[in-house]
Amino acid sequence: MNLMILSPIGAAVALIYAYYLANKVTKQPEGTEQMSKISASIRLGADAYLKREYSSVIKFFALVFAILFGLSMAGFMDIFIPISFLTGGFFSGLAGYFGMKIATSANARTAWAAKNSLNSGLRLAFSAGSVMGFVVVGLGLLDVSLWYYFLQYWFRALPEAARVAKISSLMLTFGMGASFLALFARVGGGIFTKAADVGADLVGKVEAGIPEDDPRNPAVIADNVGDNVGDVAGMGADLYESYMGARVSAAALGVAAGLGLAGFVLPMALAGFGVLASFIGTFFVKTEEGADQKKLLGSLRKGTYTAGILVAVGAYFLCKAILPAENVVGIYAAIVSGLIAGIAIGFFTEYYTDSSYKPTQNLSGTAETGAATIIINGLALGMKSTSIPVLIVGISVLVSYYAAGGASTFTMGLYGVGISAVGMLSTLAITLATDAYGPVADNAGGIAEMTGLGEEVRERTDALDALGNTTAATGKGFAIGSAALTALALIISFVDAVNKIDPAALNLSITNPPVLIGLFIGGMLPFLFSAMTMEAVGRAAQSIVVEVRRQFKTIPGLMEGTADPDYKSCVDLCTKSAQKEMILPALLGIASPVVVGLVLGVNGVAGMLASSTVSGFVLACMMSNAGGAWDNAKKYIEAGNHGGKGSEPHKAAVVGDTVGDPFKDTSGPSINILIKLLSVVAIVFVPVVLSFSLIK
C-alpha cells in the first residue's frame, strides 16, 4: 500500500515538469512580426475550434450523465459511476487543451530557433511535445489517485479485501468519460485536419503548382490549425484513454486473481515510476548540425530507450516490494513483454513508413507510372505491414499469460495480460512527447515557408518535419498496439463483471448463435466506422477544394502575391464540417454495445467485443501504415528523387498522400478508441443488459 504513493508522486513530477517546460518554451523569441502574426492566427483558429467542440461535447456529456444518474437511482449502477464519467471527460479534455495550447505557442519559436541550429529547433519542438506527454500522464495519474484515496476513505468501514474489491470494480468503469471525450476529439480533430490538408494539397500543389505551405493558399492556416487539433489534442485524448483503461483494468484483474491490494497497487506504482523514467529520458534527446534522418531518429530513440531500460530495471524491484515472492518473476516477465512489444511495434512501423528503408523507397518509385500504381502499392504495403504487429501482440499475450502463471491459475494469467499493457504504456510520457513533437515541427516548417526565412532554415525545418512524420507513424503504431492489449484486458474485465452478477449467463461457445452473430457484427463495426469517417473527410475536403478554387479565381492579385487570401473562411468551413460530421461515427461506437446487448445479451456483446478488437487492430495498422508510407514517399520524391518537386511522379505521390491522409490521421487512429470504448461501455451497462436483453 505504501508504494501506491508513487502514483500521486508521478502526477506531481509530471505536472511540475510540464509547467517548467511550458514556461521555458514561451520565454523563447517568436521571431519576426510576420511570424508572430501567423502563429497567432493558428492559435486563434485552434482555440476557436476546441471551444466549439467542447461546447458540443458538454451537451452530450450532460445527456449521458442524466441517463447514468437515472440508472444509478434505479439501482443498476453505483452513484460514483456518473460522477466519474464527468471527471474522466474533464481530465481528458484538459490534457488535450493544455497540450494544444503549448504546441500552438511553440511553432513560430521552433522555426526561429532553427535559425541558430538544428539542435535548437529539435530541443524546442521536443520540449513542446513533452508538455503534451507529461500533462497526459500527470492528469491521468492525478485522476486515478484522487478517486483511489477518496474511495479508500469512503469505504473505510469495510475489511481491506472487500474494500479493495469494491474500489477496483468501481474504478474499472471510470474510463468511460475519457473514452467518450477521446472519440469526439480524435474523430472531430481528424476530420478537421485532413479536410484542410487534402483541400490545400489538391488545389495548391496539384492544380496550381505552388509549394506546400505557400502563403497564397487559402487553406494553409486551416491545415496548420488541423495539425494541432487533430494530432495534438486528439492524440493526447486518445492515449489518455489508453493510459486510464490499462491501469484500471489491470488493477481489477489483479484483485480478481486473488492478489488483493498488491494486485491493485502494482499497475498504479508502475505507471508512477514510468513518469520518473520518462523524465530522465528527456535529457538524452539532442543532435548535431547536419544530422540525417537516421541520426535525428536516433536522438529521439536515446530518450525513449533510456526510459524503457529504466522501467525494465525498476519494475523488478517494484514487483519484489509489492507482490508475494512466488509471483515476482512471472509478473515481472509479463511487464517486460509488454514493454518490449511496444518498442518492437514502433520499430516495425518505422520500417514500413520511413523513407530511410526500402518499403517506402520502393513505393515512391511506383509513382513514376502514375497515381493509380502508387495507390495500389500503398494499399498492399499497408496490408503486408499488419502481419508483424499481430504476431508481436500475439507473442506478448502468450508470454505474459503463461509467465504470470496462467497454466495453473487462469486468473493469474489474465492479470499477466493486463499488466503487460501497463508495461507497454509505462513510458507513455516520453513516447507521446516524440509524437506530439511532430505537429510542432510541421507548423514550424509552414511558418518558415510563409515568412521566407531562407533556404538553410527551411532545410532544417524540413528535416525536423520529416522526422515528425516518422515519429507520428511510430506513435500511431504504439497507440494501436497499446489499444489492442488494453482492449483485451477490458474484454477479460467484461467477462469478470458478468460472472460477478450471474455466472450462468455466459456461454461463449462459438456455436452459440448470439456469440456467432456478435462476431459478425463486431468484425463489421471498424469497417463501417472507418467508412463513415472517410466519407466525412471527403465531404469536408470537397468544400475546402471549392472554396480554395473560388479564391484563386476571384481575388485579384492572389496568385501574384500582391493580395492576401481569406484564411478565416477555410478555418470556419473545417470547423463546421468537423462538428457536424463527428456525431454519427461517435454515436455508432457508443450505442453499439448497448443495442447489441439488449438484443443478443451478454454473449452477443462478448462476441462483438472479441471480433471488433481483432478486425479493428488489423484495419488500424493497415490504414496508419499505408498513410504514413504514402506521406513519406511523397517527401522522398520532394528530396530530389524520381524527378523531385513538380514532376509527374511528385504529382502522383501527392494524390497518394491525400488518399492516405484520412487513413493515417482520421480513421486509423480513431479505431484505437473505438475498440476500447466498446468494451468500457459494455462493462458499465452489464447490469442493464442482464436485466433487459431479449435473448438471455
C-alpha positions in Angstrom: 0.0 0.0 0.0 2.9 2.4 0.7 4.1 2.2 -2.9 0.7 3.5 -4.1 2.2 6.9 -3.2 4.2 6.6 -6.5 1.0 7.4 -8.4 0.4 10.9 -6.9 4.2 11.5 -6.8 4.4 10.7 -10.5 1.4 13.0 -11.1 3.2 15.8 -9.3 6.5 15.3 -11.1 4.8 15.2 -14.5 2.7 18.3 -14.0 5.5 20.3 -12.4 7.9 19.3 -15.2 5.2 20.1 -17.8 4.8 23.6 -16.3 8.5 24.2 -16.3 8.8 23.2 -19.9 5.8 25.3 -20.9 7.4 28.4 -19.3 10.8 27.6 -20.9 9.1 27.3 -24.4 7.1 30.5 -24.1 10.1 32.5 -23.0 11.8 31.9 -26.3 11.6 34.6 -29.0 8.8 34.2 -31.5 10.7 35.7 -34.4 9.6 38.4 -36.7 6.3 40.3 -36.5 5.0 38.3 -39.5 5.9 35.0 -37.8 4.1 36.1 -34.6 1.1 37.2 -36.6 0.8 33.8 -38.4 1.3 31.9 -35.2 -1.4 34.0 -33.6 -3.8 33.1 -36.4 -3.1 29.4 -36.0 -3.5 29.7 -32.2 -6.8 31.6 -32.6 -8.2 29.0 -35.1 -7.2 26.1 -32.8 -8.7 27.8 -29.7 -12.0 28.6 -31.6 -12.3 25.0 -32.8 -11.7 23.5 -29.4 -14.1 25.9 -27.7 -16.8 24.9 -30.2 -16.0 21.2 -29.9 -16.1 21.2 -26.2 -19.3 23.2 -26.2 -20.9 20.5 -28.3 -19.4 17.7 -26.2 -20.6 19.3 -22.9 -24.2 19.0 -24.1 -23.7 15.3 -25.0 -22.0 14.7 -21.6 -24.9 16.3 -19.8 -27.3 13.9 -21.6 -25.3 10.8 -20.9 -24.8 11.9 -17.3 -28.5 12.2 -16.9 -29.0 8.6 -18.2 -26.3 7.2 -16.0 -27.7 9.1 -13.0 -31.1 7.7 -13.6 -29.8 4.2 -13.9 -27.8 4.7 -10.6 -31.0 5.9 -8.9 -32.8 2.8 -10.2 -30.1 0.6 -8.7 -28.3 -0.5 -11.8 -25.0 1.1 -11.0 -23.2 2.9 -8.2 -23.7 6.7 -7.9 -19.9 7.2 -8.4 -20.1 6.0 -12.0 -21.9 9.0 -13.4 -19.7 11.3 -11.4 -16.5 9.6 -12.6 -17.9 9.9 -16.1 -17.7 13.6 -15.8 -14.2 13.7 -14.1 -12.8 11.3 -16.8 -14.0 13.5 -19.6 -12.9 16.7 -17.8 -9.3 15.5 -17.3 -9.0 14.0 -20.8 -10.2 17.3 -22.4 -7.9 19.3 -20.1 -4.9 17.3 -21.2 -5.7 17.9 -24.9 -6.3 21.6 -24.3 -3.0 22.2 -22.5 -1.0 20.2 -25.0 -2.6 22.1 -27.9 -2.0 25.5 -26.2 1.7 25.0 -25.9 2.0 23.4 -29.3 0.5 26.5 -31.0 2.8 28.7 -28.9 5.9 26.7 -29.9 5.5 26.6 -33.8 7.0 30.0 -34.6 9.5 29.7 -31.8 10.7 26.4 -33.2 11.2 28.0 -36.7 13.1 30.9 -35.2 15.2 28.5 -33.1 16.1 26.6 -36.2 17.9 29.8 -37.5 20.5 29.1 -34.8 20.9 25.3 -35.3 19.2 22.1 -36.0 19.6 21.0 -32.3 18.0 24.2 -31.1 14.9 23.6 -33.2 14.8 19.9 -32.2 15.1 20.7 -28.5 12.4 23.4 -28.5 9.9 21.3 -30.5 10.6 18.3 -28.3 10.1 20.4 -25.2 6.7 21.4 -26.5 5.8 17.8 -27.3 7.0 16.8 -23.8 4.4 19.2 -22.3 1.7 17.1 -24.0 3.3 13.8 -22.9 3.7 14.8 -19.3 0.4 16.6 -19.0 -1.4 13.5 -20.2 0.2 11.1 -17.8 0.2 13.7 -15.0 -3.6 14.3 -15.2 -4.2 10.5 -15.8 -2.3 9.7 -12.6 -4.0 12.6 -10.7 -7.5 11.5 -11.7 -7.0 7.9 -10.5 -5.1 8.9 -7.4 -7.8 11.3 -6.2 -10.5 8.7 -6.7 -8.5 6.0 -5.0 -7.8 7.9 -1.8 -11.4 9.2 -1.7 -12.9 5.7 -2.1 -10.5 4.3 0.4 -11.9 6.9 2.9 -15.5 6.4 1.8 -15.4 2.6 2.2 -13.1 2.7 5.2 -15.6 0.6 7.3 -15.2 -2.4 5.0 -12.5 -5.0 5.6 -9.5 -4.5 3.3 -10.3 -7.4 1.0 -13.9 -6.2 0.5 -12.8 -2.6 0.2 -10.2 -3.1 -2.5 -12.6 -5.4 -4.4 -15.3 -2.7 -4.3 -12.8 0.1 -5.4 -11.3 -1.9 -8.2 -14.8 -2.9 -9.7 -15.9 0.7 -9.5 -12.8 2.2 -11.0 -13.0 -0.2 -13.9 -15.9 1.9 -15.2 -14.2 5.2 -14.6 -12.6 5.4 -18.0 -15.9 5.8 -19.9 -15.8 9.6 -19.7 -12.2 9.7 -21.1 -13.3 7.3 -23.8 -16.2 9.4 -24.9 -14.2 12.6 -25.0 -11.3 10.9 -26.8 -13.6 9.6 -29.6 -15.1 13.0 -30.2 -11.6 14.7 -30.1 -10.0 12.2 -32.4 -12.8 12.0 -34.9 -13.6 15.7 -35.0 -9.9 16.7 -35.0 -9.1 14.1 -37.6 -11.9 15.4 -39.9 -10.8 19.0 -39.5 -7.1 18.4 -40.1 -7.5 16.1 -43.1 -10.2 18.2 -44.8 -7.8 21.1 -44.7 -4.8 19.1 -45.7 -6.5 17.3 -48.7 -8.0 20.6 -49.9 -4.8 22.5 -49.6 -2.7 19.8 -51.4 -5.1 19.0 -54.3 -5.7 22.7 -55.3 -2.4 24.2 -54.2 0.2 21.5 -55.1 -1.5 19.6 -57.9 -3.7 22.2 -59.7 -1.9 25.5 -59.0 1.6 24.0 -58.8 2.6 26.1 -55.8 4.7 24.8 -52.9 3.4 23.3 -49.7 2.6 25.9 -47.0 2.6 28.7 -49.7 1.0 31.8 -48.1 -1.1 32.3 -51.2 -3.0 29.1 -50.5 -6.2 30.0 -48.5 -6.3 26.6 -46.8 -2.7 26.8 -45.4 -3.7 28.3 -42.0 -6.5 25.7 -41.6 -4.0 23.0 -42.4 -1.7 24.2 -39.6 -4.6 24.6 -37.2 -5.7 21.0 -38.1 -2.2 19.6 -37.1 -2.8 20.9 -33.6 -6.5 20.0 -33.0 -6.1 16.5 -34.6 -2.5 15.4 -34.0 -2.0 17.1 -30.6 -5.4 17.5 -28.8 -6.8 14.4 -30.5 -3.8 12.1 -29.9 -3.5 13.3 -26.3 -7.1 12.4 -25.5 -6.6 9.1 -27.3 -3.6 8.0 -25.3 -5.0 9.4 -22.1 -7.9 7.0 -22.5 -5.5 4.0 -23.1 -3.4 5.0 -20.1 -6.5 5.1 -18.0 -8.1 1.9 -19.3 -4.9 -0.2 -19.0 -4.3 0.7 -15.4 -7.8 0.3 -14.0 -8.4 -3.0 -15.9 -5.1 -4.4 -14.7 -5.9 -3.4 -11.2 -9.3 -5.0 -11.3 -7.8 -8.2 -12.8 -5.2 -8.2 -10.1 -7.9 -8.2 -7.4 -9.9 -10.9 -9.2 -6.7 -13.0 -9.4 -6.6 -13.1 -5.6 -3.7 -10.7 -5.2 -5.8 -8.2 -3.3 -4.3 -4.8 -2.6 -0.9 -5.8 -4.1 -2.5 -6.6 -7.4 -4.3 -3.2 -7.4 -1.2 -1.2 -6.4 1.3 -2.6 -8.8 -0.1 -1.1 -12.1 -0.5 2.3 -10.3 3.0 2.3 -8.8 4.5 1.1 -12.2 2.8 4.0 -14.0 4.2 6.4 -11.4 7.7 5.1 -11.8 7.4 5.3 -15.5 7.0 9.0 -15.2 10.3 9.3 -13.4 12.0 7.1 -16.0 10.5 9.3 -18.8 11.6 12.4 -17.1 15.2 11.2 -17.1 14.9 10.0 -20.7 14.0 13.6 -22.0 17.5 14.8 -21.1 19.1 12.4 -23.7 17.3 14.0 -26.7 19.8 16.1 -28.6 21.5 16.1 -32.0 24.3 17.7 -34.1 24.2 20.1 -37.0 23.7 18.4 -40.4 22.3 15.2 -38.9 20.5 13.0 -41.4 17.2 11.3 -40.6 18.7 8.2 -39.1 20.8 10.3 -36.7 17.8 12.5 -35.8 15.7 9.5 -35.2 18.5 8.1 -33.1 18.4 11.2 -31.0 14.8 10.6 -30.1 15.4 6.9 -29.6 18.1 7.7 -27.0 15.3 9.2 -24.8 12.7 6.5 -25.3 15.2 3.6 -25.0 16.7 5.1 -21.8 13.2 5.4 -20.2 12.4 1.8 -21.3 15.6 0.4 -19.8 15.0 2.3 -16.5 11.4 0.9 -16.3 12.7 -2.6 -17.1 15.1 -2.4 -14.2 12.8 -0.6 -11.8 9.8 -2.9 -12.5 11.6 -5.8 -10.9 12.2 -4.1 -7.7 8.5 -2.9 -7.6 7.3 -6.4 -8.2 9.6 -7.6 -5.4 8.4 -5.0 -3.0 4.7 -5.4 -3.7 3.9 -9.0 -4.8 4.2 -12.3 -2.9 7.6 -13.9 -3.6 6.2 -16.7 -5.8 4.6 -14.2 -8.3 7.5 -11.8 -8.7 9.4 -13.3 -11.6 6.3 -14.2 -13.6 4.6 -10.8 -13.3 7.9 -9.0 -14.0 8.3 -11.1 -17.2 4.7 -10.0 -18.2 5.6 -6.4 -17.7 8.8 -6.6 -19.7 6.9 -8.5 -22.5 4.5 -5.5 -22.9 7.4 -3.0 -22.8 9.3 -4.9 -25.5 6.2 -5.3 -27.6 5.6 -1.6 -27.6 9.1 -0.9 -28.7 9.0 -3.6 -31.3 5.7 -2.4 -32.9 7.2 1.1 -33.0 10.3 -0.2 -34.8 8.5 -2.2 -37.4 6.0 0.7 -38.0 9.0 2.9 -38.7 10.5 0.2 -41.0 7.4 0.2 -43.2 6.8 4.0 -43.2 10.1 5.8 -43.0 11.9 6.8 -46.3 15.2 5.5 -44.9 14.0 2.0 -45.5 13.2 0.0 -48.7 9.4 -0.3 -48.4 8.8 3.4 -48.7 11.6 4.0 -51.1 10.2 1.3 -53.4 6.7 2.8 -53.0 8.0 6.2 -54.2 9.3 4.5 -57.4 5.8 3.3 -58.3 4.8 7.0 -58.7 6.7 7.1 -62.0 3.8 5.2 -63.6 1.1 7.4 -62.1 -1.3 7.9 -59.1 -3.0 4.5 -59.6 0.1 2.4 -59.2 1.3 4.3 -56.1 -2.2 3.9 -54.5 -2.3 0.1 -55.3 1.2 -0.5 -53.9 0.5 1.7 -50.9 -2.6 -0.4 -50.0 -0.5 -3.5 -50.5 2.2 -2.2 -48.2 -0.3 -1.3 -45.5 -1.9 -4.8 -45.7 1.5 -6.5 -45.6 2.6 -4.4 -42.6 -0.2 -5.8 -40.4 1.4 -9.3 -40.0 4.3 -8.3 -37.7 2.3 -6.2 -35.2 -0.3 -9.0 -35.0 2.5 -11.6 -34.3 4.1 -9.3 -31.7 0.9 -8.8 -29.8 0.1 -12.5 -30.0 3.5 -13.4 -28.6 3.3 -10.8 -25.9 -0.1 -12.1 -24.8 1.2 -15.7 -24.7 4.3 -14.8 -22.8 2.5 -12.6 -20.3 -0.3 -15.1 -19.7 1.9 -18.1 -19.1 4.7 -16.3 -17.4 2.2 -14.9 -14.9 1.0 -18.4 -14.1 -1.9 -18.9 -16.5 -1.1 -22.6 -17.0 -2.0 -23.3 -13.3 -4.2 -20.3 -12.4 -6.4 -18.9 -15.1 -7.0 -15.6 -13.4 -3.3 -15.0 -12.8 -2.7 -15.4 -16.5 -5.3 -12.8 -17.2 -3.6 -10.4 -14.8 -0.4 -11.0 -16.7 -2.1 -9.9 -19.9 -3.5 -6.8 -18.1 -0.2 -5.8 -16.5 1.7 -6.2 -19.8 -0.5 -3.4 -21.3 0.6 -1.2 -18.3 4.2 -2.1 -19.1 3.8 -1.0 -22.7 2.3 2.3 -21.6 4.6 2.9 -18.7 6.9 5.2 -20.7 3.9 7.0 -22.3 5.2 10.4 -21.2 8.2 10.4 -23.5 6.6 8.2 -26.2 3.8 10.8 -26.6 6.4 13.6 -26.4 8.1 12.2 -29.6 4.7 12.0 -31.2 3.4 15.5 -30.2 6.7 16.9 -31.3 5.7 16.2 -35.0 2.9 18.7 -35.4 5.0 21.4 -33.8 7.8 20.8 -36.3 5.3 20.6 -39.2 3.9 24.0 -38.2 7.4 25.4 -37.8 8.2 24.4 -41.4 5.0 26.0 -42.7 5.8 29.3 -40.9 9.3 29.2 -42.2 7.9 28.8 -45.7 5.3 31.5 -45.3 7.7 34.1 -43.9 10.6 33.4 -46.2 13.2 32.6 -43.5 15.7 31.3 -46.0 16.8 28.0 -47.6 19.0 26.9 -44.7 16.3 27.3 -42.1 13.8 25.6 -44.4 16.2 22.7 -44.8 16.4 22.3 -41.0 12.6 22.6 -40.5 12.1 20.1 -43.4 14.4 17.7 -41.6 12.5 18.1 -38.4 9.2 17.8 -40.2 10.3 14.5 -41.9 11.4 13.2 -38.5 8.0 14.2 -37.2 6.3 12.1 -39.9 8.2 9.1 -38.7 7.6 9.7 -35.0 3.9 10.2 -35.8 3.8 6.9 -37.6 5.6 5.0 -34.8 3.5 6.8 -32.3 0.4 5.6 -34.1 1.8 2.1 -34.1 2.4 2.3 -30.4 -1.1 3.6 -29.8 -2.6 0.8 -31.9 -0.6 -1.9 -30.0 -1.4 -0.4 -26.6 -5.1 -0.2 -27.7 -5.1 -3.9 -28.6 -3.7 -5.0 -25.3 -5.9 -2.6 -23.3 -9.0 -3.8 -25.2 -8.0 -7.4 -24.5 -7.7 -6.6 -20.8 -11.1 -4.8 -20.9 -12.8 -7.7 -22.6 -11.5 -10.0 -19.8 -12.8 -7.5 -17.3 -16.2 -7.5 -19.1 -16.4 -11.3 -18.7 -15.4 -11.0 -15.0 -18.1 -8.3 -14.5 -20.8 -10.6 -15.9 -19.6 -13.5 -13.8 -19.8 -11.5 -10.6 -23.5 -10.8 -11.2 -24.7 -14.0 -13.0 -22.0 -16.7 -13.6 -24.6 -18.8 -15.5 -25.3 -16.1 -18.1 -22.2 -16.7 -20.2 -22.0 -19.4 -22.9 -19.0 -18.3 -25.1 -19.0 -21.3 -27.3 -18.5 -20.2 -30.9 -21.5 -22.3 -31.9 -23.8 -20.3 -29.6 -25.9 -18.2 -32.1 -25.7 -14.9 -30.1 -21.9 -15.3 -29.9 -21.7 -16.1 -33.6 -23.9 -13.1 -34.6 -21.9 -10.9 -32.3 -18.7 -12.0 -34.0 -20.0 -10.9 -37.4 -21.3 -7.6 -36.1 -18.1 -6.8 -34.3 -16.0 -7.7 -37.3 -18.0 -5.3 -39.4 -18.1 -2.3 -36.9 -14.5 -1.0 -37.6 -15.1 -1.1 -41.3 -18.5 0.8 -41.0 -16.9 3.3 -38.6 -14.0 3.8 -41.0 -16.3 4.3 -43.9 -18.2 6.9 -42.0 -15.1 8.9 -41.0 -13.6 8.6 -44.5 -16.7 9.9 -46.1 -16.8 12.7 -43.6 -13.3 13.8 -44.6 -14.2 13.5 -48.3 -17.3 15.7 -47.9 -15.4 18.3 -45.8 -12.5 18.3 -48.2 -14.8 18.9 -51.1 -16.0 22.1 -49.5 -12.4 23.3 -49.0 -11.4 22.5 -52.6 -14.4 24.5 -53.9 -13.5 27.4 -51.6 -9.8 27.5 -52.5 -10.6 27.4 -56.2 -13.1 30.2 -55.7 -10.5 32.4 -54.0 -7.8 31.7 -56.6 -10.3 32.8 -59.4 -12.0 35.7 -57.7 -9.3 37.5 -55.6 -7.3 39.8 -57.9 -3.5 39.5 -57.3 -3.7 36.5 -55.1 -1.6 34.2 -57.3 0.8 37.1 -57.9 1.3 37.5 -54.2 0.0 41.1 -54.1 -3.2 40.2 -52.3 -4.0 38.2 -49.2 -6.3 35.1 -49.2 -9.2 34.8 -46.8 -7.8 32.2 -44.4 -10.7 32.5 -41.9 -13.3 31.1 -44.3 -11.4 27.8 -44.7 -10.9 27.6 -40.9 -14.7 28.2 -40.4 -15.6 25.6 -43.1 -13.4 22.9 -41.5 -14.7 23.7 -38.0 -18.4 23.5 -39.1 -17.8 20.3 -41.1 -15.9 18.6 -38.3 -18.6 19.4 -35.7 -21.3 18.1 -37.9 -19.6 15.0 -39.3 -18.2 13.7 -36.0 -21.6 12.9 -34.5 -22.7 9.8 -36.3 -19.4 7.9 -36.0 -19.2 8.7 -32.3 -22.8 7.5 -31.8 -22.0 4.3 -33.6 -19.3 3.5 -31.1 -21.3 4.5 -28.1 -24.6 2.8 -29.0 -23.4 -0.5 -30.5 -22.7 -2.3 -27.2 -26.0 -1.3 -25.7 -28.1 -2.2 -28.7 -26.3 -5.5 -29.3 -26.6 -6.3 -25.6 -30.3 -5.5 -25.4 -31.0 -7.8 -28.4 -28.3 -10.6 -28.2 -27.5 -10.4 -24.5 -24.1 -10.6 -22.9 -22.9 -13.5 -25.1 -23.6 -11.4 -28.2 -21.7 -8.5 -26.7 -18.7 -10.8 -25.8 -18.6 -11.9 -29.5 -18.8 -8.4 -30.7 -16.0 -7.2 -28.5 -13.7 -10.0 -29.5 -14.1 -9.6 -33.2 -14.1 -5.8 -33.2 -10.8 -5.9 -31.4 -9.2 -8.3 -33.9 -10.6 -6.6 -37.1 -10.1 -3.1 -35.6 -6.5 -3.8 -34.7 -5.6 -5.1 -38.1 -7.5 -2.4 -40.0 -6.0 0.4 -37.9 -2.5 -1.0 -38.6 -3.1 -1.2 -42.3 -4.6 2.3 -42.6 -2.0 4.1 -40.4 1.0 2.4 -42.1 -0.3 2.8 -45.7 -1.0 6.5 -44.9 2.4 7.1 -43.3 4.2 5.4 -46.3 2.4 7.5 -48.9 3.3 10.6 -46.9 7.0 9.8 -46.7 7.1 8.5 -50.3 6.0 12.0 -51.3 8.6 13.6 -49.2 11.3 11.2 -50.5 10.4 12.5 -54.1 10.5 16.1 -52.8 14.0 15.5 -51.6 15.1 15.1 -55.2 14.4 11.5 -56.1 12.4 10.3 -59.1 12.2 13.8 -60.6 11.8 15.9 -57.5 9.2 18.6 -56.8 6.8 19.5 -59.6 7.5 16.3 -61.6 4.8 13.9 -62.7 5.8 11.3 -60.1 5.6 14.0 -57.5 2.0 14.9 -58.6 1.1 11.2 -58.4 2.6 10.9 -54.9 0.6 13.9 -53.8 -2.6 12.1 -54.8 -1.4 9.1 -52.9 -0.7 11.2 -49.9 -4.1 12.8 -50.0 -5.7 9.3 -50.1 -3.5 8.4 -47.1 -4.3 11.5 -45.1 -7.7 10.2 -43.7 -6.2 6.7 -43.4 -3.4 7.7 -41.0 -4.9 10.7 -39.2 -8.6 10.2 -39.0 -10.0 6.6 -39.5 -6.9 4.6 -38.4 -6.2 6.3 -35.1 -9.9 6.6 -34.3 -10.3 2.8 -34.4 -8.0 2.6 -31.4 -10.6 4.5 -29.3 -13.5 2.6 -30.9 -12.3 -0.9 -29.8 -11.7 0.3 -26.2 -14.9 2.4 -26.0 -17.0 -0.6 -27.0 -15.5 -2.6 -24.1 -15.9 0.2 -21.5 -19.5 0.9 -22.4 -20.2 -2.8 -22.3 -18.8 -3.1 -18.8 -20.8 -0.1 -17.5 -24.1 -1.5 -18.9 -23.7 -5.1 -17.8 -26.5 -4.9 -15.2 -28.8 -3.3 -17.7 -28.1 -5.9 -20.4 -28.5 -8.8 -17.9 -31.9 -7.4 -16.8 -33.5 -6.4 -20.1 -31.9 -8.3 -23.0 -34.3 -10.2 -25.4 -32.0 -13.3 -25.5 -30.8 -14.5 -22.2 
